[in-house]
Amino acid sequence: NCSRSHYQAFFPSAVSFRDALERMLQDELGITSPGRYLLLGHSLGTDFCSMVMNDPRLAHGDPPVRPARLILMDPVCFVQEIPDAHRLPFWTFREAREKYGSLHWWPTILLVLLFVIRDEFNQEATKRAIVPGTDSIFRCSNALLNRCPTLVCLSGNDAALPAWKIHDYLRAQFPQMQVRMDPGLEHGGFL
């Protein structure tokens, strides 16, 4: 997981990541023209997909780094637009109990809240500070989405993301995206 603090020194800038991806596509896969590969990202990995799709060269040209199709699963690259997404790491114990109800799972919920969710949030905030600008926030143009069909898969019972609100946001802001909701699944459950 690139978001963990001991990987922070290795976290690439958006430009260096795109350059490395383009070199890999060309040198390792022989891809020298656009639209020749599928780009897939899950959760924190969707920020890397945003870095590719936000490449300024895609707005004015068609470099080999443009994928044929984009798939975003439980994406975090849209959560900055959803206020509820920012509350989770600051949950009080009461809020966590209200969300999960049963005291049977309380020790597990407490551990996840303290050692996973808050850590992930802090690492995510650190990552966004390392990556300048809005490169990890999805800002793809309609014209580019028409050239690169995009599927977004959301887990409806996701504890980390307000999936239904992200669904509504995507339907309103990116109508050309295909959005699938799997209502009973947890974060990444369809993997």
C-alpha positions as CSV (number, residue, x, y, z in Angstrom):
1,N,0.0,0.0,0.0
2,C,1.8,3.1,-1.2
3,S,-0.1,5.3,1.3
4,R,1.8,3.8,4.3
5,S,4.3,6.2,5.8
6,H,7.4,4.0,5.1
7,Y,6.6,4.3,1.4
8,Q,6.3,8.1,1.4
9,A,9.9,8.6,0.2
10,F,9.1,6.5,-2.8
11,F,5.8,8.2,-3.7
12,P,6.1,9.7,-7.2
13,S,5.0,13.1,-8.4
14,A,2.2,13.0,-11.0
15,V,4.6,13.9,-13.8
16,S,7.2,11.3,-12.9
17,F,4.5,8.7,-12.5
18,R,3.0,9.4,-15.9
19,D,6.5,9.4,-17.5
20,A,7.3,6.0,-15.9
21,L,4.0,4.6,-17.0
22,E,4.5,5.8,-20.6
23,R,8.0,4.3,-20.6
24,M,6.7,1.0,-19.3
25,L,3.9,0.9,-21.8
26,Q,6.4,1.5,-24.6
27,D,9.4,-0.6,-23.4
28,E,7.7,-3.5,-21.7
29,L,4.4,-3.8,-23.6
30,G,5.3,-2.3,-27.0
31,I,2.4,0.2,-26.8
32,T,3.3,3.3,-28.8
33,S,-0.2,4.6,-29.8
34,P,-3.1,5.8,-27.6
35,G,-6.0,3.6,-26.5
36,R,-4.2,0.3,-26.4
37,Y,-4.6,-0.7,-22.7
38,L,-7.1,-0.9,-19.9
39,L,-6.4,1.3,-16.8
40,L,-7.9,-0.1,-13.6
41,G,-7.6,1.3,-10.1
42,H,-9.1,0.4,-6.7
43,S,-9.5,2.8,-3.7
44,L,-6.3,4.7,-3.2
45,G,-5.0,3.4,-6.6
46,T,-7.7,5.5,-8.3
47,D,-5.6,8.6,-7.5
48,F,-3.0,7.2,-9.9
49,C,-5.7,6.8,-12.5
50,S,-6.6,10.4,-12.0
51,M,-2.9,11.4,-12.5
52,V,-3.0,9.7,-15.9
53,M,-6.4,11.2,-16.9
54,N,-5.5,14.7,-15.7
55,D,-2.4,14.7,-18.0
56,P,-2.5,18.1,-19.7
57,R,-1.2,16.4,-22.9
58,L,-4.5,14.5,-23.2
59,A,-6.5,17.7,-23.6
60,H,-4.5,18.9,-26.6
61,G,-3.2,15.6,-28.1
62,D,-3.4,11.9,-27.9
63,P,-0.3,10.4,-26.3
64,P,0.2,6.7,-25.8
65,V,-0.5,7.1,-22.0
66,R,-4.3,7.5,-22.9
67,P,-6.0,4.2,-22.0
68,A,-8.7,2.6,-24.2
69,R,-10.9,2.2,-21.1
70,L,-10.9,3.3,-17.5
71,I,-12.3,1.3,-14.6
72,L,-12.4,2.9,-11.1
73,M,-13.5,0.6,-8.2
74,D,-14.5,2.2,-4.9
75,P,-12.7,5.4,-6.0
76,V,-11.3,7.9,-3.6
77,C,-10.5,10.4,-6.3
78,F,-14.0,11.9,-6.0
79,V,-14.4,12.1,-2.2
80,Q,-13.2,15.6,-1.9
81,E,-16.5,16.6,-3.4
82,I,-18.6,14.8,-0.8
83,P,-18.6,16.3,2.7
84,D,-19.6,13.1,4.5
85,A,-16.4,11.4,3.2
86,H,-14.3,13.7,5.4
87,R,-16.1,12.8,8.6
88,L,-15.2,9.1,8.9
89,P,-11.6,9.5,10.3
90,F,-12.9,11.8,13.0
91,W,-15.7,9.5,14.2
92,T,-16.2,9.4,17.9
93,F,-16.6,6.0,19.6
94,R,-20.3,6.8,19.8
95,E,-20.6,7.5,16.1
96,A,-18.8,4.2,15.3
97,R,-21.1,2.3,17.6
98,E,-24.2,3.9,16.0
99,K,-22.9,2.9,12.5
100,Y,-22.1,-0.7,13.4
101,G,-24.6,-1.2,16.2
102,S,-23.6,-4.6,17.7
103,L,-21.3,-4.6,20.8
104,H,-20.2,-8.0,19.6
105,W,-17.9,-6.3,17.0
106,W,-17.0,-3.4,19.1
107,P,-13.3,-4.4,19.8
108,T,-12.8,-4.9,16.0
109,I,-14.5,-1.7,15.2
110,L,-12.3,0.2,17.7
111,L,-9.1,-1.3,16.3
112,V,-10.1,-0.5,12.7
113,L,-11.1,3.0,13.6
114,L,-7.9,3.8,15.5
115,F,-5.3,1.9,13.6
116,V,-6.6,1.6,10.0
117,I,-9.0,4.4,9.1
118,R,-7.3,7.2,10.9
119,D,-3.9,6.1,9.6
120,E,-5.2,5.8,6.1
121,F,-6.8,9.3,6.3
122,N,-3.6,10.8,7.6
123,Q,-1.5,9.1,5.0
124,E,-4.0,10.2,2.3
125,A,-3.7,13.8,3.5
126,T,0.1,13.5,3.4
127,K,-0.1,12.0,-0.1
128,R,-2.2,14.9,-1.3
129,A,0.3,17.3,0.2
130,I,3.1,15.6,-1.6
131,V,1.4,15.6,-5.0
132,P,1.1,19.2,-6.0
133,G,-2.0,20.7,-7.5
134,T,-5.1,18.7,-8.1
135,D,-3.5,15.8,-10.0
136,S,-4.9,13.1,-7.8
137,I,-8.4,14.6,-7.9
138,F,-10.4,13.4,-10.9
139,R,-10.8,16.4,-13.3
140,C,-11.3,14.7,-16.7
141,S,-13.0,16.5,-19.5
142,N,-16.1,15.3,-21.2
143,A,-14.3,15.1,-24.5
144,L,-11.7,12.8,-23.0
145,L,-14.3,10.6,-21.3
146,N,-16.0,10.2,-24.7
147,R,-12.6,8.9,-26.1
148,C,-12.0,6.7,-23.0
149,P,-15.2,5.0,-21.8
150,T,-15.2,4.9,-18.0
151,L,-16.9,2.4,-15.6
152,V,-17.1,3.3,-11.9
153,C,-17.9,0.4,-9.5
154,L,-19.1,1.3,-6.0
155,S,-19.7,-0.9,-3.0
156,G,-23.0,0.2,-1.5
157,N,-22.2,-0.9,2.0
158,D,-18.8,0.7,2.0
159,A,-17.8,1.9,5.5
160,A,-15.0,4.0,4.2
161,L,-16.8,5.9,1.5
162,P,-20.4,7.4,1.2
163,A,-20.9,5.3,-1.9
164,W,-24.5,6.4,-2.6
165,K,-23.6,10.1,-2.4
166,I,-20.6,9.5,-4.7
167,H,-23.0,7.7,-7.1
168,D,-25.3,10.7,-7.1
169,Y,-22.4,13.1,-7.6
170,L,-21.0,11.1,-10.6
171,R,-24.5,10.8,-12.2
172,A,-24.8,14.6,-12.0
173,Q,-21.3,15.7,-12.9
174,F,-20.1,12.9,-15.3
175,P,-23.3,11.6,-17.0
176,Q,-21.3,9.8,-19.7
177,M,-19.7,7.5,-17.1
178,Q,-21.2,4.1,-16.5
179,V,-21.8,3.8,-12.8
180,R,-22.5,0.4,-11.1
181,M,-23.6,0.1,-7.5
182,D,-23.3,-3.3,-5.7
183,P,-25.6,-2.5,-2.7
184,G,-24.7,-5.3,-0.4
185,L,-20.9,-5.3,-0.7
186,E,-18.3,-3.8,1.6
187,H,-15.3,-1.8,0.4
188,G,-13.6,-3.9,-2.3
189,G,-16.0,-6.7,-1.8
190,F,-16.4,-7.4,-5.5
191,L,-12.6,-8.0,-5.9
